[in-house]
C-alpha cells in the first residue's frame, strides 16, 4: 500500500510597515497567529506546539497570559480514559 502525504506551503507577505508597527519578532508573530488559530479551534494545541516549538508548559503559560485555557472537551476526556485503560493505568 502506498501512502501519499501532500504538503501545502503558503507564503504570507506582511508589509514592512505592519511588521515594524507590531514591534514583534518573526517568532512572536508566528505565536500570535498560531494562538489566534487555536482560539478559533482551527488548529490543535499539538499543532501550535509543533509549529512554534513550544513545550506543553510553555504553551499553557502563553495561553494563561491571554486568559485562555487548553481546549479539552468530553471527547478528549473519553479518549484519555481509553488510553489509560489500554495502558492498564485505570
C-alpha positions as CSV (number, residue, x, y, z in Angstrom):
1,X,0.0,0.0,0.0
2,X,1.3,3.4,-0.9
3,X,0.5,6.3,1.3
4,X,1.0,9.8,-0.1
5,X,1.3,12.9,2.0
6,X,0.5,16.2,0.4
7,X,2.3,19.2,1.9
8,X,0.9,22.6,1.2
9,X,3.0,25.6,2.0
10,X,1.7,29.1,1.9
11,X,3.9,32.1,1.9
12,X,2.3,35.0,3.5
13,X,3.6,38.5,2.8
14,X,3.3,41.0,5.6
15,X,4.2,44.6,4.6
16,X,7.2,46.1,6.4
17,X,5.2,48.9,7.9
18,X,2.9,46.4,9.6
19,X,5.8,44.3,10.9
20,X,7.5,47.5,12.2
21,X,4.3,48.7,13.9
22,X,3.9,45.5,15.8
23,X,7.4,45.6,17.2
24,X,7.4,41.8,17.2
25,X,9.9,39.3,16.1
26,X,9.1,36.6,13.5
27,X,8.7,34.1,16.3
28,X,6.3,36.4,18.2
29,X,4.2,37.0,15.1
30,X,4.1,33.2,14.5
31,X,3.0,32.6,18.1
32,X,0.2,35.2,17.9
33,X,-1.1,33.7,14.6
34,X,-0.9,30.2,16.0
35,X,-2.8,31.1,19.2
36,X,-5.4,33.0,17.2
37,X,-6.0,29.9,15.0
38,X,-6.1,27.7,18.2
39,X,-8.6,30.1,19.8
40,X,-10.8,29.7,16.7
41,X,-10.5,25.8,17.0
42,X,-8.8,25.8,13.6
43,X,-5.7,24.0,14.9
44,X,-4.9,21.9,17.9
45,X,-2.6,22.6,20.8
46,X,-0.3,19.9,19.3
47,X,-0.1,21.8,16.0
48,X,0.6,25.1,17.8
49,X,3.4,23.4,19.7
50,X,4.8,21.7,16.6
51,X,4.7,25.0,14.6
52,X,6.1,27.3,17.4
53,X,8.4,24.8,19.1
54,X,6.8,25.4,22.5
55,X,6.6,22.8,25.2
56,X,3.2,21.9,26.7
57,X,4.1,24.0,29.8
58,X,5.2,27.0,27.7
59,X,2.0,26.9,25.6
60,X,-0.1,26.7,28.8
61,X,1.8,29.8,30.1
62,X,1.2,31.7,26.8
63,X,-2.5,30.8,26.8
64,X,-2.8,31.8,30.5
65,X,-1.2,35.2,29.7
66,X,-4.1,35.8,27.3
67,X,-6.8,34.4,29.7
68,X,-7.2,31.3,27.5
69,X,-7.4,27.6,28.6
70,X,-6.4,24.4,26.8
71,X,-9.3,23.2,24.7
72,X,-10.3,20.0,26.4
73,X,-13.8,18.6,25.9
74,X,-15.7,15.4,26.8
75,X,-14.4,13.6,23.7
76,X,-10.8,14.4,24.7
77,X,-11.5,13.1,28.2
78,X,-13.0,9.9,26.8
79,X,-10.0,9.4,24.6
80,X,-7.7,9.9,27.6
81,X,-9.7,7.4,29.6
82,X,-9.4,4.8,26.8
83,X,-5.7,5.4,26.6
84,X,-5.2,5.0,30.3
85,X,-7.3,1.8,30.3
86,X,-5.3,0.3,27.4
87,X,-2.1,1.0,29.4
88,X,-3.6,-0.7,32.4
89,X,-3.5,2.5,34.4
90,X,-7.2,2.6,35.0
